């Protein structure tokens, strides 16, 4: 999440919420569609062999169209691939990608 913190901040605009999402999104009050997508991403990342049709059905139930689900799976898969390659090569995020408090958004 470090390298995309700026994107998260631009969407959320609340330092405490950004930090809470980074720490554990499951402890943050999020909409059902966001929660379903994050759950899908975590499972696809950490337990890909356990993915089932029910995981896709949960996204449909949350309001995602099949094209959105396909886009999400491709994006999640690509970042998993890229992160594994960078980890294998010992590539560290740039220093400015690390969490640091920003000016308040209020």
N, C-alpha and C positions, 0 to 999 in steps of 0.2 A: 504494500500500500504506500510505501514511502515515495516512490517515484510518481505517484498519481495524487499525492496529497493536495497539490495546487488545484487539481480538478475537483476534488471533493470539497475543498474550501470554497471554491467558486459556486458550488451548488448549495452548500449548507449555510455558509456565512455565520457560523457560530463555533468559536474555538472549542468550547466545552463539548459540544455535540460531535465535532470532528474527532476529538480525542476519545470520546466514549465509543464512537463507531470503530475507531482503530483498535481500541482495547478489546471490545467484544460487542459487535453489532447486535447480538441476541439480547443484550441488556438495555437496548435503546428502543424507545417507542418509534417504530417505523410503520409505514403503511403496509398492507398485506402483500401488495405486488412487489415492493422492494424487499420485504422479508423473504418471500418465495424465491426471488431471483438470487439473493445472497445465499440462501440455503442450498439452492441448486449449484451455485458456483463453488461453495465449500465442498459439497459432496463430490462434484466432478473433479475437484482438485485433489482431495484427500482420499477418496474412496471410489475411484472411477469404475472399478469392476463391480461395484454394487449398484450402479445406476440402473434404473428400471423404468418401464413405461409410466409408472405412477409418478416419477419425478417430472416427466414432461407434462403429465396430466395436471399436476399441482400448478405448473406455470399457466396452463390453459385456464384452469379454474380461477387463477389470479388475474386473468384478463389478457394474457399474452397471446398473440397470434402465432401460428406456426412459423412464419417468416422471422418474427422476433426471437422465437426460441432457437431457431437455427443460427441466427446472428449471434445470440448470446453464447451458444455452445462453441461456435467458431472462435469468438473473441476469448472466451475462457480458455479454450484449448491452445490458442496461439500464445497467450501470456504464460500459461503453464510451460509450454515448450521453451519460450524465450527465457523464462526465469531459470529453468533447469540447465539450459546451455550456459547462461551467465554464472550460475552456481558452480557448474562443472569446471569452468575456466577461472573461477576465483574472482570474478568481476564484482566489485563493490559499487553500490549506488554512488553517484556524485555527491559530494558534501552538501550541496544546496538542495538535495532531495530528501535529506533527513528531516524529521519532525523538528520544528522550532516554532515557538509561539509567534503569532502574527498580530498585527494591530487588530483591535476589536472591530467587528463588523457593525456594531450598533452605533 
